[in-house]
Amino acid sequence: MRRRLLRQNQKADPTASKLTYPQYYMAGAYAGVGNSVLSGPIEHIRIKLQTQPSGEKRLYSGPADCIRKIYQVDGLRGIYRAQVPTILREGQGFGLWFLTYEYLVQRSIIATGVKRDDLPAWKLCGFGAVAGLILWIGSYPLDVIKSRMQSDPGLRNKVPDTMAEFKGNLATIGSVPRYDGMVDCARKIYSQSGFGGFWRGIGPTLVRAIPCSSGTFAAYVPMHENGTDSQGRTHVTIVGLNKLEMHAHKVNTQTIELHRILYNRGFILCRRCEFYESILSAAASPHLAEMHFEPTSRCDCAFLQLPP
């Protein structure tokens, strides 16, 4: 998604090297929605195991047994219980997470004048911690609704008689679902606890978010990172390299020649950047060897700019 949005920006401005803030939110939300496909059922099974009765009334012996019993009664829909609030929580949370982090990083770059790669680790940790707090503050009510629905032991369909022990244990705590969807769950939380019910447990969650989120971003290797090889050559990125690769059958010989020429001039082509504007025409040019390339500082990585 991030690459797609950047390509859209570069159609209007070929020198564009980053997203707008709303686009950072969109890219993060897109990642969150994708993540929910796995996080939804995994968290559901975890919550079921954590909130079930103990001892003789225990419902599930482990994750596999929990999945098997829920699927046997309610099918795949039962495994994906509360998936709608999960999607909303992940989309909102991840969108705010990446938006906040990128905003803080870019404001720091503007304020200090340093490159992104030169920001100290303690700053990245701090930015990550703040981003983690914003993630949970902006999505916590959705998480409460999701967790309430997933912790509900009731099943929608009737438990078959072949699961007699499970059926008996389930009947003691409630075999009928307490909530008829996300809206019904939100309404019942509000009627029982008011607005405060949507924020119950926020304190420990924020405490946990600080080290988790700060550690995540501190260990994150930026996509625009530069480096050098053993001979000191600078790793740079050719704008539009992916476009070259997509058309490799047309310009393969010229592309190899382009790599050779630039390597001899002290550059190594790197594929870690997300900037796409047409070196394709340069690679296909019969005057490739005569062209002059210069690294610029328009973006976080020193990409190559064709002369006017």
Residue pairs with C-beta under 8 A, 6 or more apart in sequence:
1 26
1 27
1 30
1 31
2 19
2 23
2 27
2 274
3 274
3 276
5 19
5 23
5 26
5 27
6 16
6 18
6 19
6 274
6 275
6 276
7 276
9 16
9 19
9 20
9 23
10 16
10 275
10 276
10 277
14 277
15 298
17 275
17 298
17 299
17 300
18 106
18 299
18 300
19 27
19 102
21 99
21 102
21 103
24 98
24 99
24 102
24 103
25 95
25 96
25 98
25 99
26 95
27 98
28 94
28 95
28 96
28 97
28 98
28 99
29 91
29 92
29 94
29 95
30 91
31 94
31 98
32 89
32 90
32 91
32 92
32 93
32 94
32 95
33 87
33 90
33 91
35 90
35 94
36 83
36 86
36 87
36 89
36 90
36 91
39 86
39 90
40 80
40 82
40 83
40 86
40 87
41 79
41 80
43 86
43 146
43 150
44 79
44 80
44 81
44 82
44 150
45 63
45 66
45 67
45 79
47 147
47 150
47 151
48 59
48 60
48 66
48 70
48 150
48 151
48 153
49 60
49 62
49 63
49 66
51 151
51 153
52 58
52 59
52 60
52 153
53 59
53 169
53 172
53 173
56 169
57 169
57 172
57 173
58 169
59 66
59 69
59 153
59 166
59 169
59 170
60 66
60 69
67 79
69 163
69 166
70 78
70 79
70 155
71 78
71 79
72 160
72 163
73 155
73 156
73 157
73 158
73 159
73 160
73 163
74 81
74 155
74 156
74 157
75 157
77 156
78 155
78 156
78 157
81 149
81 150
81 152
82 145
82 146
82 149
82 150
82 182
84 182
85 142
85 143
85 145
85 146
85 149
85 182
86 146
88 139
88 142
89 139
89 142
89 143
89 146
90 139
92 138
92 139
92 142
93 135
93 136
93 138
93 139
94 135
96 131
96 134
96 135
96 138
96 139
97 131
97 132
97 134
97 135
97 213
98 131
100 127
100 130
100 131
100 134
100 135
101 127
101 128
101 131
101 217
104 126
104 127
104 130
104 131
105 116
105 119
105 124
105 127
108 114
108 119
108 123
108 127
109 115
109 116
109 119
115 300
116 222
116 224
116 300
117 222
117 224
117 225
117 226
117 300
121 218
124 214
124 217
124 218
124 220
125 214
125 215
125 217
125 218
126 214
127 217
128 213
128 214
128 215
128 216
128 217
128 218
129 209
129 210
129 211
129 213
129 214
131 213
131 217
132 209
132 210
132 212
132 213
132 214
132 216
133 206
133 209
133 210
133 213
135 209
135 213
136 143
136 202
136 205
136 206
136 209
137 202
137 206
140 198
140 199
140 202
140 205
141 198
141 199
143 205
144 189
144 197
144 198
144 199
144 200
144 201
145 182
145 185
145 186
145 189
145 198
148 179
148 185
148 189
149 179
149 182
149 185
152 177
152 178
152 179
153 170
153 173
153 174
153 175
154 170
154 174
154 175
154 176
154 177
154 178
155 170
155 175
155 177
156 177
159 166
159 167
159 170
159 175
160 167
161 167
167 175
178 188
179 185
179 188
186 198
189 197
189 198
190 197
190 198
193 200
222 300
223 272
223 273
223 274
224 272
224 273
224 274
224 299
224 300
224 301
225 272
225 301
226 234
226 235
226 236
226 270
226 301
226 302
227 235
227 270
228 234
228 235
229 235
229 268
233 263
233 266
233 267
233 268
234 266
234 267
234 268
234 295
234 302
235 268
235 270
236 267
236 268
236 269
236 270
236 295
236 301
236 302
236 303
236 304
237 269
237 270
237 271
237 272
237 273
237 275
237 301
237 302
237 303
237 304
238 244
238 258
238 262
238 269
238 279
238 303
238 304
239 273
239 275
239 276
239 277
239 278
239 279
239 303
239 304
239 305
240 275
240 276
240 277
240 278
240 279
240 280
241 269
241 271
241 273
241 279
242 271
242 276
243 276
243 278
243 279
243 280
244 251
244 255
244 279
244 280
244 283
247 280
248 255
250 284
251 280
251 283
251 284
254 283
254 284
254 285
254 288
255 283
257 283
257 288
257 289
258 279
258 282
258 283
258 288
259 269
261 288
261 289
262 268
262 269
262 293
262 304
263 269
265 293
267 293
267 295
267 304
270 301
272 301
273 299
273 301
273 303
275 299
275 301
275 303
279 304
279 306
282 288
282 291
282 306
285 291
291 306
291 307
292 307
293 304
293 305
293 306
294 304
294 305
294 307
295 302
295 303
295 304
295 305
296 302
296 303
296 304
296 305
298 305
